[in-house]
Amino acid sequence: MKGFGELEAAIMDALWRADGPLVVREVREAMIYDRDVAYTTVMTVTNILYHKGLLHREKAGRAWLYWPRETREEHTARVMSEIFSGCGDPGTTMLRFVESFSDEEMARLNEVLREVRARRTAQARSLMD
């Protein structure tokens, strides 16, 4: 799975931080990027992100409004899932990944696992009712 290029990442970050959909001009103004980028360049890359399926868009007058199809966290989780499913041995890859966690990250992982188990148990009970 290929990650974002620098400009793609800056555009996605601007859209993830936004309170709602943005037109390209607003995306360009909200971007945190180390050099000036032409409006047309931002427009082109935003259009590419739309065609890659990463953004929604809707016509607003003569401009397009853009917003992410998924949250930053949903995107990251999907990419991680693709990485694990695309590696030779997902179990070993996951083991090596978790071995690199700090004690705080391990504690958070345990909390998340408890939360997932509780949700699945509640879901199973609701299906049986």
FENJOJO-V86689 format. One line per field, one symbol per residue. ss: DSSP state (H for helix, E for strand, - for the rest). phi: phi as a letter, one per 30 degrees, with the letter a starting at -180 (. if undefined). burial: + if it has 16 or more other C-alpha atoms within 10 Angstrom, else -. A space follows every 50 residues. Layout:
BEGIN
ss = ???
phi = ???
burial = ???
END
This chain:
BEGIN
ss = -----HHHHHHHHHHHH----E-HHHHHHH--------HHHHHHHHHHHH H---EEEEEE--EEEEEE---HHHHHHHHHHHHHHH---HHHHHHHHHH- --HHHHHHHHHHHHHHHHHHHHHHHHHH-
phi = .ddddededdddeddddddadbdeedeedddcbdbdbdeddddddddddd ddicbcabdbiccccbaddbdedddddddddddddccdbeddddeddddd ddddddddedddddddddddddddddddd
burial = ------++-+++++++----++++--++-++----------++--++-++ ---++++------+++++---------------+---------------- -----------------------------
END
